[in-house]
């Protein structure tokens, strides 16, 4: 996925935005979902639906809505497919950069308030591609350690290291097994 060619079309023109905003619905077809699964390193994206209301806000826009998707990825325990239903809110503000604002020079200090709510993204022209926002929302909602509810390392018979471990512990086991053989 390159910056020049978005994975799917979700472009909104700010200069053509009605005063009361507009609805944007994104529903991906099978080939696009397959490409999205490849980009996000998933086994499959079974469904992907986004419903947004995009409204003008202080010279920019606010995108507010919901992303609903069903994905499949391998379990971290058994590598069996695990499905996940994702239902995430989307709320992002895009504003033009303030007039006279200069980009920071390399090595200069930049103040970022980490306690502040999600600060707005900056616009770089008359249109905003919301596909990156939707892909980011999906990526952040994916369970990083998927597994079935009944799966655990105990069920596989894996020693979780409750006893001594390391090379000397293995040698001790060998010594005990040869002592009992005598």
C-alpha positions in Angstrom: 0.0 0.0 0.0 1.6 3.3 -1.1 0.6 6.8 -0.2 -0.2 7.5 -3.8 -2.7 4.8 -4.3 -5.1 4.2 -1.4 -6.4 0.7 -0.8 -10.0 1.9 -1.3 -11.8 5.1 -2.0 -12.9 7.2 0.9 -12.0 10.6 -0.3 -13.9 13.7 1.0 -13.6 17.1 -0.7 -13.6 19.9 1.9 -14.4 22.6 -0.6 -17.6 20.7 -1.8 -18.8 19.8 1.7 -22.5 20.8 2.4 -22.9 23.0 5.5 -24.8 20.2 7.3 -22.2 17.6 6.3 -22.7 14.3 4.4 -22.9 10.6 5.1 -20.1 8.3 3.9 -20.6 4.6 3.7 -17.7 2.3 2.9 -18.3 -1.4 2.2 -15.4 -3.3 0.8 -15.7 -6.0 -1.9 -13.9 -9.4 -1.7 -10.7 -8.4 -3.6 -10.2 -5.3 -1.6 -10.8 -7.2 1.7 -8.2 -9.7 0.5 -5.7 -6.9 -0.1 -6.5 -5.4 3.3 -5.9 -8.8 5.0 -2.6 -9.0 3.2 -1.6 -5.5 4.3 -2.5 -6.1 8.0 -1.1 -9.7 8.0 -4.4 -11.3 8.7 -5.7 -14.6 7.4 -8.9 -12.9 6.2 -11.2 -9.9 6.4 -14.6 -11.4 6.1 -16.5 -8.1 6.3 -15.7 -4.4 6.5 -18.4 -1.8 6.8 -17.9 1.8 7.9 -20.6 4.5 8.3 -19.4 8.0 8.9 -21.0 11.4 9.1 -18.5 13.9 7.8 -19.2 17.5 8.8 -17.4 20.9 8.4 -15.6 22.1 11.5 -13.5 25.3 11.8 -12.2 25.2 8.2 -11.7 21.4 8.3 -13.9 18.4 8.9 -14.9 16.0 11.7 -15.5 12.3 10.8 -17.8 10.6 13.3 -19.2 7.1 13.0 -18.6 3.4 13.4 -16.5 0.7 11.8 -17.8 -2.9 11.9 -15.6 -5.7 10.6 -15.0 -9.5 11.0 -11.5 -10.7 10.7 -9.7 -14.1 11.0 -6.2 -14.6 12.2 -4.2 -17.5 13.5 -4.2 -18.4 17.2 -1.0 -17.7 19.1 -1.3 -21.1 20.8 -2.3 -23.6 18.1 -2.2 -21.5 14.9 -5.8 -22.5 14.3 -8.0 -19.7 12.8 -9.6 -17.4 15.3 -12.4 -15.0 14.3 -12.9 -11.6 15.9 -15.8 -9.2 15.5 -14.7 -5.6 15.6 -17.2 -2.8 16.4 -15.2 0.5 16.9 -16.2 4.1 17.1 -14.5 6.6 14.8 -14.1 10.2 15.8 -11.4 12.2 14.1 -10.9 15.9 13.4 -8.9 17.2 10.5 -8.0 20.9 10.6 -5.8 23.1 8.3 -2.5 24.2 9.7 -2.6 27.6 11.3 -1.5 30.5 9.0 2.2 31.3 9.5 2.8 28.0 11.1 6.3 26.7 10.3 7.3 23.1 10.3 9.9 22.4 13.0 13.5 22.2 11.9 15.5 19.0 12.5 16.9 19.0 16.0 14.4 21.6 17.3 12.3 21.1 20.4 8.6 20.3 19.9 6.0 20.4 22.7 3.4 17.6 22.8 0.8 17.6 25.5 0.2 13.9 26.2 -2.6 14.6 28.6 -4.6 16.4 25.8 -7.4 14.5 24.0 -6.6 13.3 20.6 -5.3 16.4 18.8 -6.4 17.0 15.3 -4.7 15.8 12.1 -3.7 18.5 9.7 -5.0 18.9 6.2 -2.7 19.1 3.3 -5.1 20.3 0.5 -8.7 20.4 -0.4 -9.4 16.7 0.2 -9.0 14.1 2.9 -8.6 10.4 2.3 -10.4 8.7 5.2 -9.3 5.2 4.1 -6.1 5.5 6.1 -8.2 6.5 9.2 -10.4 3.4 8.7 -7.5 1.1 8.2 -5.8 2.5 11.3 -9.0 2.1 13.4 -9.2 -1.5 12.3 -5.5 -2.2 13.0 -5.7 -0.7 16.5 -8.7 -2.9 17.3 -7.1 -6.2 16.3 -6.4 -8.5 19.3 -2.6 -8.9 19.3 -2.7 -12.3 21.0 -5.8 -14.1 19.5 -6.7 -17.5 20.8 -9.8 -19.6 21.4 -11.3 -19.4 24.9 -10.4 -23.0 25.8 -6.8 -22.7 24.6 -3.8 -22.5 26.9 -0.2 -23.7 27.0 -1.3 -26.1 29.8 -3.7 -27.8 27.4 -0.8 -28.4 25.0 1.4 -30.0 27.7 4.0 -27.2 27.6 6.0 -26.8 30.7 5.5 -23.3 31.9 8.7 -23.3 33.9 7.3 -23.9 37.4 10.3 -25.8 38.3 14.0 -25.0 37.8 15.0 -24.3 34.2 18.1 -23.9 32.2 20.9 -26.2 31.1 21.8 -27.2 34.6 18.3 -28.2 35.5 18.2 -30.4 32.4 21.5 -32.0 33.5 20.0 -32.6 36.9 17.1 -34.5 35.3 19.5 -36.6 33.4 21.5 -37.4 36.5 18.3 -38.4 38.4 17.2 -40.7 35.6 20.5 -42.5 35.4 20.6 -42.8 39.2 17.2 -44.6 39.2 18.3 -47.0 36.5 21.0 -48.5 38.7 
